[in-house]
Amino acid sequence: MVRENKQAGRLVRRSVAAGRWYTVATAAASVIGGLLAFALPGALAAAVDGAVRGSVGTAAVVGLALLLVGLVVTEVGGQYTATLGAAAITLSLRRRLLTHLVRAGVAATARFHTGDAVSRITANAGEVAGGLAAMTAVLSMTIAAAGGVVGLFLLNPWTVLVVGCAVAAGWVVARRFVADTTSLMTGYLTAHGTIATGAVGALSGIRTIRSAGAVDREVRRVLAPVTILSTNGTRFWIAQGRVSWQLALLMPAVEFGVLAIVGMDVASGRLGPGALLAAAGYAAMALGVLGQAQVAAMLVRARAGAHRMLDVLDLPAMAAGEQQAGAGPGTVVVSGVTVLDGGRTVLDGVDLIVPGGSSLAVVGAADSGKSALAAVVGRVVDPGAGVVSIDGADLRDVADDALADLVCTAFERPNLIGASIADALRFGSGTVTDADMSRGACAARADEFVRRLPSGYATALLDAPLSGGELQRLGLARAFARPARVLVLDDAMSSLDTVTEVHVSRAVTEGRAGRTTVVVGYRAGTAARCDRVAWLERGRIRRVAPHIELWSDPDYRALFTASAFTASAGPSA
């Protein structure tokens, strides 16, 4: 836990440093404010002594006024830059987390539920950004404390001994508070993320919950972690209250001791009456660090948020390439590819070549690894070992923008992103024209039902109730509209009715305009229309051959459902 706390603290410090000039400006305001605060007690003491002597000059009054104005300006300026800095840091952290989650891809979705991930990106990033205000407050308090100690030393060195003992005791109490409560706050934020996850799941399944009459039961399930939230939150605030009164008890005792020492000097005539006022001011500055339990709480929250950020940032992410892909027909070469999933080998040393412009069906049982093969060809995931290349370019070396024009993937359950149907079909490519979009929709048999929508392709996604088959057809249309050399369909026709599947698979295999096509599926008709079939078994390729050659093998025929046999009429379909 000590190592994790150090890593979390390091992340908070680096995040604060990333605030750049906001951080510098806030720190500068803290330094200037601390110096002005150090000058104020001495100026007040001089003014009081002058008043006692009846010789208060204009310069003393003006000096006090300027000091007060300076303190106000630095305080307001520091708050302003700290607020802007926290916003900038939060934005940077959220962008970093979201980018890393997306690059982590499958690993992220396997590790974090949607609600929990959103909680980390939103709330937890904000907690870490709060470290700017906390750390600049610590800087300000440190400068003030140093100034207070210097001022007290100049008045009477014995006062420093009294203050030093109190500060040492307060430091021990504060450090113990931070160490003891970081785990509590981490648990609090984790419970918050669990509730968010449950809420997202409940909202996505609201129709099922309503139809089952399970609203109350579902609410109780989603809010079950509130007990943990309440327990950790209560223990945290109790700990904060305890450290607050412990530190608060030190302050009046120390101030009494300081004033008693300085008061004896005033009574003996060694110091003027204004020294008492200066001593009170310097003592408050020196002891200010003891009264800032709230700052310690902010640091604890920042560190707890950093713990949850590190859970995300520690995920292995796919590196972004920098190269542009060279010209070629779209030849796919899979060489010695191994893919692991949670310690389980999904693909085991797979070697495969798909000639440019050809079509390949990938078939196999549920545990054969066919979706993993589609994922590495589409660079949805990177292989643990081996290389996947298109026209000689290792996909790991290709820049993201070039990769989008090199390979495109359609999924079994596509997510449509954008404000309208047209936005969703153009998503991820700036080169898709209206003609491309219409052609892709026609190939996917989606154009007809889209044009029946209230505003056609301009219909807002929220206003377009889509069945599973219609959603899948739009996912296919999005892929067909792109000029990518390689098209990967990962079980992307599973929700289509038989007639639509026949039309779409023909468009894939016969009307692909020279594109290389890799089709993962379970229907014999689709396999029969492809040039070759890659038959996977337990993560390895059992055989690659045309469908008609494989059909004589009873194990191969057993891969397809009875409905697929009927639709395809065997190898002649």
RADAFEN-V147878 format. One record per residue. RES is the residue in one small letter. PHI is phi in whole degrees, 0 to 359 (* if undefined). NEAR is the number of other ideal C-beta (glycine too) atoms within 10 Angstrom. Layout:
# RADAFEN-V147878
res=[RES RES]
phi=[PHI PHI]
near=[NEAR NEAR]
This chain:
# RADAFEN-V147878
res=[m v r e n k q a g r l v r r s v a a g r w y t v a t a a a s v i g g l l a f a l p g a l a a a v d g a v r g s v g t a a v v g l a l l l v g l v v t e v g g q y t a t l g a a a i t l s l r r r l l t h l v r a g v a a t a r f h t g d a v s r i t a n a g e v a g g l a a m t a v l s m t i a a a g g v v g l f l l n p w t v l v v g c a v a a g w v v a r r f v a d t t s l m t g y l t a h g t i a t g a v g a l s g i r t i r s a g a v d r e v r r v l a p v t i l s t n g t r f w i a q g r v s w q l a l l m p a v e f g v l a i v g m d v a s g r l g p g a l l a a a g y a a m a l g v l g q a q v a a m l v r a r a g a h r m l d v l d l p a m a a g e q q a g a g p g t v v v s g v t v l d g g r t v l d g v d l i v p g g s s l a v v g a a d s g k s a l a a v v g r v v d p g a g v v s i d g a d l r d v a d d a l a d l v c t a f e r p n l i g a s i a d a l r f g s g t v t d a d m s r g a c a a r a d e f v r r l p s g y a t a l l d a p l s g g e l q r l g l a r a f a r p a r v l v l d d a m s s l d t v t e v h v s r a v t e g r a g r t t v v v g y r a g t a a r c d r v a w l e r g r i r r v a p h i e l w s d p d y r a l f t a s a f t a s a g p s a]
phi=[* 297 297 296 296 294 296 295 297 295 294 299 296 293 294 296 297 290 290 53 292 297 295 298 295 294 295 298 297 294 295 297 299 296 294 294 297 295 284 296 301 296 295 296 298 297 293 295 298 295 293 297 278 76 226 286 266 297 300 294 294 297 299 297 298 294 298 295 298 299 296 296 297 293 294 295 298 296 297 296 291 294 294 295 296 298 295 294 294 300 300 296 294 296 297 296 295 296 299 293 298 294 291 291 59 300 298 290 292 285 269 237 285 302 298 295 297 297 298 292 290 269 295 291 297 294 295 297 297 296 298 298 297 294 289 289 294 297 299 298 294 295 296 297 296 297 297 297 295 298 298 295 299 293 284 196 302 295 295 294 298 297 293 300 299 292 296 299 295 295 296 298 297 293 296 295 299 297 294 281 256 299 294 297 290 298 297 298 292 295 297 300 295 295 296 299 298 298 295 298 296 294 293 290 249 299 293 296 296 295 293 274 63 246 298 297 296 291 298 297 295 296 268 303 292 301 300 295 302 294 298 294 297 296 297 294 291 296 297 294 297 294 291 296 287 295 288 296 293 290 297 296 295 291 299 297 296 297 294 294 294 292 299 294 293 293 296 279 89 289 239 280 300 296 297 297 294 296 298 297 293 293 296 298 294 295 262 302 297 282 259 248 296 296 294 299 295 297 295 296 296 297 292 295 297 295 303 286 293 296 303 283 292 280 294 292 245 282 289 276 283 232 270 264 283 282 288 167 276 97 286 258 236 252 235 59 277 236 232 249 225 61 88 265 279 266 238 232 61 282 239 201 234 245 301 301 84 264 240 229 266 246 233 162 290 300 259 280 94 293 291 294 295 298 294 285 292 274 52 286 227 260 291 289 211 94 225 243 229 234 52 84 263 297 300 290 264 273 296 302 294 286 296 297 268 263 216 224 237 248 248 297 239 287 254 268 241 142 279 227 301 298 300 295 286 269 305 88 216 266 251 284 268 300 294 299 297 294 297 296 293 295 296 271 59 251 301 296 286 294 291 278 292 310 240 61 291 274 297 296 302 293 260 242 291 240 283 298 292 294 298 292 294 293 297 294 299 298 288 295 287 273 273 297 288 239 246 245 246 266 54 279 239 293 264 278 291 300 295 297 298 296 296 293 295 293 296 290 267 250 246 274 54 81 283 284 231 242 242 265 197 228 261 295 299 295 298 293 276 274 297 217 234 260 263 261 216 52 84 232 277 278 193 235 194 297 303 295 285 285 298 289 273 298 295 291 297 292 290 260 281 298 294 293 299 297 292 267 56 76 289 275 293]
near=[9 7 7 15 17 11 16 22 17 12 21 25 14 12 24 25 13 17 26 12 12 21 21 13 19 29 21 16 23 24 17 18 23 22 15 21 24 19 18 22 25 20 20 18 24 20 18 19 19 17 13 12 10 6 9 15 11 7 10 18 13 10 16 16 10 13 17 13 11 17 16 12 14 21 16 11 16 23 14 14 22 25 14 16 25 21 15 18 26 21 12 16 24 17 12 17 21 16 12 16 22 11 16 21 18 14 17 17 12 11 15 21 16 14 21 22 21 18 24 26 20 13 15 28 27 18 24 28 26 22 27 31 21 23 23 27 22 18 17 26 21 15 19 23 20 14 23 29 19 15 24 28 15 14 26 19 10 15 27 21 14 21 25 14 13 23 20 10 15 21 12 10 17 20 11 13 23 16 13 14 26 24 17 20 23 24 19 21 22 22 21 23 21 20 20 22 20 20 16 18 16 18 11 11 13 11 8 11 18 11 8 11 8 15 12 9 11 18 14 11 13 20 13 13 19 15 10 16 18 12 14 22 17 12 16 23 13 12 19 16 11 13 22 18 9 17 22 12 11 19 17 10 11 24 19 12 18 28 17 12 18 25 14 13 18 17 9 8 7 12 20 18 13 21 24 19 19 25 28 17 22 33 28 18 26 29 24 18 23 26 16 19 21 12 19 24 22 20 24 25 24 29 26 26 28 30 23 25 24 15 16 23 15 12 17 12 18 18 10 14 18 10 13 14 21 11 6 14 15 21 18 23 17 22 16 12 25 17 23 14 15 7 5 9 16 24 27 16 14 24 13 19 12 24 15 16 16 21 23 24 30 29 26 24 14 8 12 23 27 26 18 26 30 23 25 25 26 25 22 18 18 18 24 15 13 17 15 24 17 27 18 10 19 14 22 17 17 24 14 13 13 16 23 17 16 23 26 23 22 27 21 17 13 19 9 17 11 15 11 20 26 19 15 22 29 21 13 14 17 7 11 18 10 12 9 17 22 18 17 22 26 14 22 30 21 28 19 10 16 24 12 9 17 9 13 13 19 12 17 14 15 8 11 19 7 17 10 12 18 18 17 26 29 25 26 27 27 27 24 29 25 22 14 22 23 22 24 28 28 24 19 27 26 16 18 22 10 13 10 17 22 19 13 24 26 14 17 28 19 9 11 16 8 10 22 26 20 27 27 29 25 20 26 28 23 30 32 22 20 23 15 17 28 25 23 27 16 14 22 16 21 16 14 17 14 15 24 13 13 23 19 9 14 7 12 21 14 9 20 21 12 7 12 19 15 12 19 23 11 15 17 8 18]
